[in-house]
Structures are given as structure tokens and as C-alpha cells.
Amino acid sequence: MVNRKELRPDSSPQEEYGALLRRYREIRGWTQAELATRLAYSAAHISNVETGLKLPTTRFSRSADLALGTGDLFERRCREIRHGALLEGFPEYVQHEERATEIRLYEVGVIPGLLQTQEYAATLEADAVRRGAITAEQAKERVELVSLRQAAVARTPPPLVHAVLDESCVRRPMGDPMITDAQLESLLAFAALPTTVLQIAPFVMGERRPFTLPVTVLTMPDRSVMSYAESAQRGHLERETVAVLPILTAYHQLQAEALSQAASVAMIEGLRRGSP
């Protein structure tokens, strides 16, 4: 066949996905144009996905599964590719987060994903694209993941969410001033919910701050606990209770030293007014 590119499925998950798509398409005897019609995409788009030139999206993968009768094969492969742009350990953590009855989180520097507005998340990921850390497609998937995580914890009944943010999180500007202001407004709305607690860990805590990196503690439906912590390179999910309990104790100490929710809300309102 003229202009048929040989695929190298072992070279990357993306090219493996493309080879798999071509294989199932050809098993059904369809051309790229015929598959494109069934998926409501262009033939060029199908070609770019098959040759690894374009990242598959969740929407594309679901359409491919439906058209090719492959269950959720392509959606799962897409998820694996998408998670390649995430820290090691984070995809597994997200699966537990969506079932947790209590979520205790501490963040430094940026608003945590569960509390981000879409504009804040998009601005954050756009800079990662600018630095060459991820692709534009991966940035889009990350922002979509923020929405999926937030939707998962908005279930009924919702989990209790305790959020302690280092003061740097609310003082750091993010993109246009309107984006930062909208994010602060969203934090105030979060604090007003009946199943949430929002506290700021002020700079004056100094050495009394027990954590230097982000950390999350989950309480599961069976009352077991697990923790998730990140470094710049990877995330680590700890499920051994004996190892998690000291982290939970340190989190309680953090909450005791942090500002009350009322004082935290007052600080955020002052920042919105332009007060120091």
C-alpha cells in the first residue's frame, strides 16, 4: 500500500495505541476514511492517531470503542497515555480519592486540584506547555482530570474535605488578575459548604509547620487510612496504617497551628480587596 507508514508499537504507549487502532480497523476491513465517518472525525485525524502524531482523547477513544466493538479497550489505553503526563503513583491515588469518606489535604505554592477553578487549572498547565514539560494535549487532559476529580467528590453523600493551604497558595498570582480573584472567590464558596473545612497555614508558623511538601490523607469507607505525598519527581501512596498514623497525627498538629476557618476566610477576603 502506498504511503503506508510502518508502526513501532514498542517505541511508546502512543504508537502502541495507534498500531492497535489500525489493527482493529483493518480486521473490520475499513479504510481510514470509513472509520473516520463512523467516529465523526476526519480521515487525517485517524491517520495522525494511528501513526502516533496526535494524542488520542477520551472522547475519541470512547467513539472508537463503540464503533469497533472493543468494550473500553481504547478508553483504558488512552487513560494510560494520559497518566504518563502525571506523577508516578497519582493515577492510583485518584481511584481511592473518589471513594474516600474523608479527605485531608495540605498544599504548598498552588491551589490543590480539588479546589481549582477551570481557568486556574488551565493557566497552570499552559505554563507547563510553555516550558516544554508536557504537550498541549496532555495539558488538556490534566485540566479535564481536575473536573473529573471534582465531580467524583461532589457525589451524595459527599466526603468531608479538610483543606489546609500554605499562605503561599493564596498569595501567588496566577495569570490574569481576574483568574486569581475568581479562584479566591471559589475558595470562599468552598469554605461555606457544610462538609468542608478551609484553613490557611500562615508564614509566621515558621518551623512549626510539620510538612514541607504536599500531603493528603484519605479515610476510606471501611475506616482504613492511606496517605499520598509528592516530591518533584514522583508521588507515593502509602496504605500501611502503621505508616499513615504518624502523618495523620502531624496533620492534626498542622490544623491546630493553622488559622481558624474564620481567620482564613478573612485573610482571603482581604486579599480580594487588595489588603496586605
ABEGO torsion letter per residue (X at the ends): XBGBBBBBAAABAAAAAAAAAAAAAAAAGBBAAAAAAAAGBBAAAAAAAAAGABBBBAAAAAAAAAAAGAEAAAAAAAAAAAAAABBBGAAAAAAAAAABABBBBBBBGBBBAAABBAAAAAAAAAAAAAAGABBAAAAAAAAAAAAAAAAAAABOBBBBBBBBBBAAAAABBBEBAAAAAAAAAAAAAAAABAABBBBBBBAAAEAABABABBBBBBBBAAGBBBBBBBBAABBBBBABAAAAAAAAAAAAAAAAABBBAAAAAAAAAAAAAGBX
